Amino acid sequence: MAAALIWALSAIGWIAGNLVLQDNWADIGDAYGHPAAVLAAGFAPQVLLGAMSYLVPSVIGGGPAAVRAAGPWVDKWAVCRLVTINGGLALTLLPTPPAVRALPAGVVVAAYGLALPLLGLGIRASLRARRERPDRLAAHRCGTRRIVGRSGRLVSSSPAAARSP
């Protein structure tokens, strides 16, 4: 997520620099290609994948054990993917011929594409961990806890809790 923030700040700085340095509005409009590419390829996908890698396993449920089971899959090759994505994006911004920029762009797309199957494997591991702990989940869903008010009297209870001594 920090790399995405750096890409966003660099795009904002690029736009601010163009506003200050350009003489007419037509030149300013022509200079938005690189900042738009930085936001579209550097900022947005990294924020989306970073949020999905955390939120999807936790939204599926199953408690902390299920989220921890998804973690190793979602984080697999994370450093390599981050270096590949951000290094490739930096190489595509260099003033080189389009044929030279095509290779790093393809590598960046492949690194982004690798995150989706890893997320799927993380979801599978999370669901497997959730299935392995049905006793705790069933007890949680049945609401076996008693709720006691300030006076110490029983305010609410589930049917299972009412049967217990």
VENQUICOR-V879999 format. One record per residue. N is the residue number from 1. RES is the residue in three letters. PHI is phi in radians with two decimals (NA if undefined). PSI is psi as a letter, one per 40 degrees, with the letter a starting at -180 (none if undefined). Layout:
N&RES&PHI&PSI / N&RES&PHI&PSI
This chain:
1&MET&NA&d / 2&ALA&-1.18&d / 3&ALA&-1.14&d / 4&ALA&-1.11&d / 5&LEU&-1.13&d / 6&ILE&-1.11&d / 7&TRP&-1.12&d / 8&ALA&-1.14&d / 9&LEU&-1.16&d / 10&SER&-1.18&d / 11&ALA&-1.17&d / 12&ILE&-1.13&d / 13&GLY&-1.12&d / 14&TRP&-1.09&d / 15&ILE&-1.14&d / 16&ALA&-1.11&d / 17&GLY&-1.11&d / 18&ASN&-1.13&d / 19&LEU&-1.11&d / 20&VAL&-1.38&d / 21&LEU&-1.57&d / 22&GLN&-1.40&i / 23&ASP&-1.53&d / 24&ASN&-2.27&i / 25&TRP&-1.22&d / 26&ALA&-1.13&d / 27&ASP&-1.18&d / 28&ILE&-1.16&d / 29&GLY&-1.14&d / 30&ASP&-1.29&e / 31&ALA&-1.61&e / 32&TYR&-1.53&e / 33&GLY&-1.13&d / 34&HIS&-1.19&d / 35&PRO&-1.11&d / 36&ALA&-1.16&d / 37&ALA&-1.15&d / 38&VAL&-1.12&d / 39&LEU&-1.22&d / 40&ALA&-1.33&d / 41&ALA&-1.87&d / 42&GLY&-1.84&d / 43&PHE&-1.51&d / 44&ALA&-1.06&d / 45&PRO&-1.15&d / 46&GLN&-1.23&d / 47&VAL&-1.18&d / 48&LEU&-1.09&d / 49&LEU&-1.20&d / 50&GLY&-1.13&d / 51&ALA&-1.21&d / 52&MET&-1.13&d / 53&SER&-1.16&d / 54&TYR&-1.63&d / 55&LEU&-1.34&d / 56&VAL&-1.06&d / 57&PRO&-1.10&d / 58&SER&-1.34&d / 59&VAL&-1.31&d / 60&ILE&-1.06&d / 61&GLY&1.65&a / 62&GLY&1.84&e / 63&GLY&1.45&a / 64&PRO&-1.09&d / 65&ALA&-1.13&d / 66&ALA&-1.22&d / 67&VAL&-1.18&d / 68&ARG&-1.17&d / 69&ALA&-1.20&d / 70&ALA&-1.37&d / 71&GLY&-0.94&d / 72&PRO&-1.07&d / 73&TRP&-1.29&d / 74&VAL&-1.18&d / 75&ASP&-1.59&e / 76&LYS&-1.11&h / 77&TRP&0.99&f / 78&ALA&-1.12&d / 79&VAL&-1.14&d / 80&CYS&-1.09&d / 81&ARG&-1.15&d / 82&LEU&-1.13&d / 83&VAL&-1.14&d / 84&THR&-1.12&d / 85&ILE&-1.13&d / 86&ASN&-1.28&d / 87&GLY&-1.17&d / 88&GLY&-1.13&d / 89&LEU&-1.13&d / 90&ALA&-1.13&d / 91&LEU&-1.19&d / 92&THR&-1.23&d / 93&LEU&-1.47&e / 94&LEU&-1.20&i / 95&PRO&-1.34&g / 96&THR&-2.13&i / 97&PRO&-1.11&i / 98&PRO&-1.01&d / 99&ALA&-1.15&d / 100&VAL&-1.30&d / 101&ARG&-1.30&e / 102&ALA&-1.17&d / 103&LEU&-1.14&d / 104&PRO&-1.10&d / 105&ALA&-1.13&d / 106&GLY&-1.14&d / 107&VAL&-1.16&d / 108&VAL&-1.12&d / 109&VAL&-1.10&d / 110&ALA&-1.13&d / 111&ALA&-1.18&d / 112&TYR&-1.14&d / 113&GLY&-1.14&d / 114&LEU&-1.20&d / 115&ALA&-1.17&d / 116&LEU&-1.21&d / 117&PRO&-1.11&d / 118&LEU&-1.15&d / 119&LEU&-1.14&d / 120&GLY&-1.08&d / 121&LEU&-1.16&d / 122&GLY&-1.16&d / 123&ILE&-1.10&d / 124&ARG&-1.09&d / 125&ALA&-1.15&d / 126&SER&-1.16&d / 127&LEU&-1.16&d / 128&ARG&-1.13&d / 129&ALA&-1.15&d / 130&ARG&-1.18&d / 131&ARG&-1.23&d / 132&GLU&-1.31&e / 133&ARG&-2.06&f / 134&PRO&-1.21&d / 135&ASP&-1.13&d / 136&ARG&-1.23&d / 137&LEU&-1.19&d / 138&ALA&-1.14&d / 139&ALA&-1.12&d / 140&HIS&-1.20&d / 141&ARG&-1.21&d / 142&CYS&-1.31&e / 143&GLY&1.23&f / 144&THR&-1.40&e / 145&ARG&-1.56&i / 146&ARG&-1.67&i / 147&ILE&-1.95&h / 148&VAL&-1.96&h / 149&GLY&-1.40&a / 150&ARG&-1.13&d / 151&SER&-1.33&e / 152&GLY&1.60&e / 153&ARG&-1.51&i / 154&LEU&-1.22&h / 155&VAL&-1.67&d / 156&SER&-2.58&i / 157&SER&-2.70&i / 158&SER&-1.44&i / 159&PRO&-1.01&d / 160&ALA&-1.18&d / 161&ALA&-1.27&d / 162&ALA&-1.22&d / 163&ARG&-1.36&d / 164&SER&-1.33&i / 165&PRO&-1.24&none
